[in-house]
Amino acid sequence: MALATPSGPGVDLVYERGNELWSLALATRDARRVAEGLQGSGTFDMGDPWALAPDGRYLALVRNAEGQAALSFVALPGGRPQVVARYPGRIDALYWSHDAAQVAFVINRRDERTGDLLEASLRLYNVARQREVTLYQETFTDPSTVRQEMWLEGWVPGNGALYVAQAMDRTDDPGTLYALDAASGQFRLISSDYSLKGGQAVSPAVSRVLLRGRSTGRTSPLYVARAAPDGTLSDIALLSPEDWIVGAVAWRPDGQEVVAERLEAEAHGTFAGHLWLLAPGGSEPRQLTTDPSFREEQPVWTADGRQIIFGRWLAAQPQPAGLWAWDSSTAEVTLLDEAGVRPQAAGKVR
């Protein structure tokens, strides 16, 4: 069955609401249900993966159940999920190319009894051509074989390669960062000291990436680096204060500022989390949210760079406290949906 073509310009924003996904038009506040039945969505634990295309015209989503992963697409606005492929194993992450042409994903298939990794593959699905390509695939049949799990970390600026990490399976190995050529499937070693930060760590506008270093004890500061078309990193520099613990991050679409979660340790092993603004140019960090009743997470910028959308959780318990927006012109915070969390925004003005 042919994949449906989007009937309009796409959507501004998609977010989780319980076990459903909803879209939101920011100008009119018109919210629509996009998909339902996602496992684990809207809870403190991450559920089935999904990803909004940078142009807001397609949503890619996965349903993992009973040892099978189903990959679907939704044409936005108004479309319904269409399953394009099913795979034995599990998909834990989806990443759109910066031009919204392809989706990359890793499939891990494990032994149901032992949990041992049996096969790992990285694949690309081209939406326009409705064609899938396998860039990497390895099967582990010999018990003495070194089993390496692969994590997908994002597309290199220019879409010519993907950042991936490989690590010894089921160990504390933090992994080694590589760039995988999107045409040839060849690996290029990038770093054994850094990996990409969670969130929107790559800025195609300025060819920079946000990094975290290997564990340094009780801190996890944020670094910034220039990224070449082949994924090579240069000019790595500290972006946040060195004593910070930084969670998820997101570049402003023009690549001039970064919003970051700053986590601060509290009693009983818990963390407070608030949003800060950082600039690679060297200006002082600016705190955006301060309410101690909430912990903010997964911030994203709107395509015009005027608002930051984020989810809130109650500080005292893992319960969603709504989808909110911070306005750059007023510095005010506004509630968008009392049950929404984990937003993703289109990165291009439509």
C-alpha positions in Angstrom: 0.0 0.0 0.0 1.4 3.4 -1.0 2.2 5.8 1.8 -0.3 8.6 2.1 0.9 12.1 0.9 0.5 14.9 3.4 -2.5 17.1 2.5 -1.2 20.3 4.0 2.0 22.0 5.2 2.3 19.7 8.3 2.1 20.5 12.0 4.1 22.7 14.5 4.3 20.2 17.4 3.6 16.7 18.5 3.5 15.5 22.1 2.5 12.6 24.3 -0.8 12.7 26.1 -1.3 9.5 28.1 -0.8 6.6 25.7 -1.7 8.9 22.7 0.2 11.3 20.5 -1.4 14.7 19.8 -0.5 17.5 17.4 -0.8 21.2 18.2 -1.1 24.3 16.0 0.6 27.0 18.1 -1.2 30.0 16.5 -4.7 28.6 17.0 -4.1 26.2 19.9 -5.9 23.6 17.8 -5.0 20.1 19.2 -5.7 16.8 17.4 -5.1 13.2 18.3 -2.6 11.7 15.9 -2.1 8.1 17.2 -3.0 6.0 20.2 -2.0 2.8 21.9 1.7 3.5 22.5 3.2 1.4 25.2 4.7 3.4 28.1 4.0 6.8 26.7 3.0 9.6 29.1 4.8 7.9 31.9 8.1 8.7 33.6 9.7 5.8 31.8 10.3 6.2 28.0 7.8 4.2 25.9 7.6 3.3 22.2 9.8 5.6 20.1 8.4 8.2 17.7 9.8 11.1 15.8 8.3 14.2 14.0 9.9 15.1 10.7 11.8 18.4 10.6 9.3 19.8 8.2 6.3 18.6 10.3 4.8 16.6 7.4 5.3 13.1 8.7 5.4 11.3 12.0 7.3 8.1 12.3 6.4 5.7 15.1 7.2 2.2 16.4 5.2 -0.3 18.3 7.3 -2.9 20.1 5.3 -5.9 21.3 5.8 -9.6 21.7 9.3 -9.6 20.2 8.2 -7.7 17.1 8.6 -4.1 16.0 6.2 -2.4 13.6 7.3 0.8 11.8 4.5 3.2 10.8 4.2 6.7 9.3 1.4 9.2 9.7 0.9 12.0 7.1 0.2 15.3 8.9 -2.2 16.8 9.5 -5.1 14.4 9.6 -3.6 11.1 8.5 -3.8 7.7 10.1 -0.8 5.4 11.0 0.3 3.2 8.1 2.5 0.2 8.9 5.3 0.0 6.3 7.4 -2.9 7.8 7.6 -5.4 10.7 10.8 -6.8 12.1 11.7 -9.4 14.7 13.4 -7.6 17.6 13.0 -4.2 19.1 13.5 -0.6 17.9 14.4 1.9 20.6 15.1 5.1 18.6 14.2 6.9 15.4 16.1 9.8 13.8 15.0 11.8 10.8 17.6 13.2 8.4 17.8 17.0 8.5 16.2 17.3 5.1 13.2 15.1 6.3 13.8 12.6 3.5 14.9 9.5 5.5 14.4 7.9 8.9 17.2 5.9 10.5 16.6 3.2 13.1 18.5 0.3 14.8 16.9 -3.1 15.3 18.2 -5.3 18.1 17.1 -8.9 18.3 17.7 -10.8 21.5 17.4 -14.3 22.8 14.0 -14.5 24.6 15.4 -16.7 27.3 18.9 -15.3 28.0 18.6 -11.8 26.7 21.8 -12.2 24.7 22.1 -10.0 21.6 21.6 -12.2 18.5 21.5 -9.6 15.7 21.9 -5.8 15.3 21.1 -3.8 12.2 20.9 -0.2 11.2 18.4 0.7 8.4 17.2 3.7 6.5 13.7 4.2 5.2 13.3 6.8 2.4 9.8 8.3 2.7 9.6 9.6 -0.9 10.8 6.4 -2.5 9.2 4.2 0.1 12.3 2.1 0.0 14.4 0.6 2.8 18.2 0.2 2.9 20.3 -1.8 5.4 23.5 0.0 6.2 24.8 -2.3 8.8 23.9 -5.8 10.0 25.8 -8.3 12.2 24.6 -11.6 13.5 26.1 -13.1 16.7 25.9 -16.9 16.5 29.2 -18.1 18.1 29.0 -17.9 21.9 32.6 -16.7 21.9 31.8 -13.7 19.6 32.2 -10.3 21.2 28.7 -8.9 21.1 28.5 -5.1 20.4 25.3 -3.2 20.9 24.8 -0.2 18.6 23.1 3.0 19.7 21.9 5.6 17.1 22.7 9.1 18.2 21.7 11.3 15.2 22.5 12.5 11.7 25.7 14.4 10.9 25.1 17.9 9.4 24.7 17.5 5.7 22.9 14.1 6.0 25.9 12.2 4.6 26.5 10.1 7.7 25.0 9.1 11.0 26.5 9.3 14.5 26.4 5.9 16.2 27.9 4.4 19.4 29.1 0.9 19.8 29.6 -0.8 23.2 30.1 -4.2 24.7 26.6 -5.6 25.2 25.2 -5.7 28.7 28.2 -4.0 30.4 28.9 -0.6 31.8 31.0 0.2 28.7 30.0 3.9 27.8 30.7 3.1 24.1 32.8 4.6 21.3 31.4 7.2 18.9 31.6 6.5 15.2 30.2 8.1 12.0 28.6 5.6 9.7 28.6 6.7 6.0 25.0 6.9 4.8 25.9 5.7 1.3 28.7 3.1 1.8 28.0 1.9 5.4 31.7 2.4 6.3 32.6 3.3 9.9 34.8 6.2 10.8 36.1 6.4 14.4 35.1 9.8 15.9 35.9 9.7 19.7 36.4 7.4 22.6 36.0 10.3 25.0 32.7 12.0 23.9 29.2 11.0 22.8 26.3 13.1 21.6 24.1 14.6 24.3 20.4 13.5 24.6 17.8 15.7 22.9 18.5 17.8 19.8 22.3 17.7 19.9 23.0 18.5 16.2 22.6 21.9 14.6 22.6 21.6 10.8 22.4 25.4 10.6 25.9 26.0 12.0 27.4 22.4 11.8 27.9 22.1 15.5 27.1 19.3 17.9 26.5 19.1 21.7 28.5 16.5 23.6 28.9 14.8 26.9 32.2 13.4 28.2 32.8 10.1 29.8 31.6 10.0 33.4 33.5 12.4 35.7 31.9 11.5 39.0 29.0 13.6 40.1 29.1 16.1 37.2 28.1 15.9 33.6 28.8 19.2 31.9 28.0 20.1 28.3 30.5 20.5 25.5 30.2 22.0 22.0 32.2 21.1 18.9 32.3 21.7 15.1 31.2 18.8 12.9 32.6 18.2 9.4 30.4 16.5 6.8 32.1 13.2 7.5 31.3 13.5 11.2 34.8 14.5 12.4 34.8 16.7 15.4 37.0 19.8 16.0 37.3 22.8 18.4 35.7 20.9 21.3 35.0 23.3 24.1 33.1 23.4 27.4 29.7 25.2 27.0 28.2 24.8 30.5 29.9 25.4 33.8 32.1 22.4 34.6 30.3 21.5 37.8 26.8 21.2 36.1 24.8 18.0 35.5 23.1 18.6 32.1 20.2 16.6 30.9 18.4 16.9 27.5 19.4 19.8 25.2 18.1 21.5 22.1 19.6 24.0 19.6 17.6 27.0 18.5 16.9 26.5 14.8 19.5 29.2 13.8 22.2 27.6 15.9 22.8 30.6 18.1 21.6 29.4 21.5 21.0 26.2 23.3 18.3 25.4 25.9 19.4 22.8 28.5 18.0 20.9 31.4 20.2 21.5 34.5 19.8 18.8 37.1 20.6 19.5 40.7 21.0 16.7 43.2 18.6 16.7 46.2 18.0 14.5 49.2 17.1 10.8 48.8 18.8 10.5 45.4 16.3 12.8 43.6 17.0 15.7 41.2 15.5 19.1 40.7 15.5 20.0 37.0 15.1 23.5 35.4 15.8 25.1 32.1 18.7 27.3 31.2 19.8 29.2 28.1 23.4 28.8 26.9 25.2 30.5 24.1 28.4 29.3 22.3 29.5 32.9 22.0 30.4 33.0 25.7 27.6 34.9 27.4 26.6 33.9 30.9 24.0 31.1 31.4 20.5 32.4 31.9 18.0 30.6 34.0 14.5 30.3 32.4 12.4 28.4 34.9 12.6 28.4 38.7 9.3 26.9 40.2 10.4 24.3 42.8 7.1 22.5 42.4 8.1 21.1 39.0 10.9 19.4 37.1 11.2 20.4 33.5 12.3 18.0 30.8 12.7 17.6 27.0 12.7 21.2 25.8 12.4 22.0 22.1 12.3 25.3 20.2 9.6 26.3 17.9 10.6 26.7 14.2 10.7 30.5 14.5 12.9 30.4 17.5 10.5 32.5 19.6 9.3 29.8 22.1 10.6 26.9 24.0 8.1 24.0 24.5 8.7 21.6 27.4 7.0 19.1 29.6 6.7 19.4 33.4 6.6 16.7 36.1 5.6 17.2 39.7 8.8 17.5 41.8 7.4 15.3 44.6 6.3 12.3 42.4 6.6 11.0 38.9 3.4 12.5 37.7 2.9 14.6 34.5 2.2 18.3 35.1 1.5 19.5 31.6 2.9 20.8 28.4 4.2 24.4 28.7 5.7 27.2 26.6 8.3 29.8 27.5 8.1 33.0 25.4 11.4 34.7 24.5 9.8 38.1 24.1 8.0 38.2 27.5 9.9 35.5 29.5 6.5 34.2 30.6 5.5 30.6 30.9 2.1 29.4 29.6 0.3 26.1 30.0 -0.6 24.5 26.7 -2.1 21.2 27.7 -2.4 20.0 31.3 -1.8 16.4 30.4 0.9 16.8 27.7 4.6 15.8 28.0 7.6 15.1 25.8 7.1 17.4 22.9 8.9 17.4 19.5 8.7 20.4 17.2 9.1 21.0 13.5 12.5 22.6 12.8 11.5 24.6 9.8 9.1 27.5 9.4 6.2 26.3 7.3 
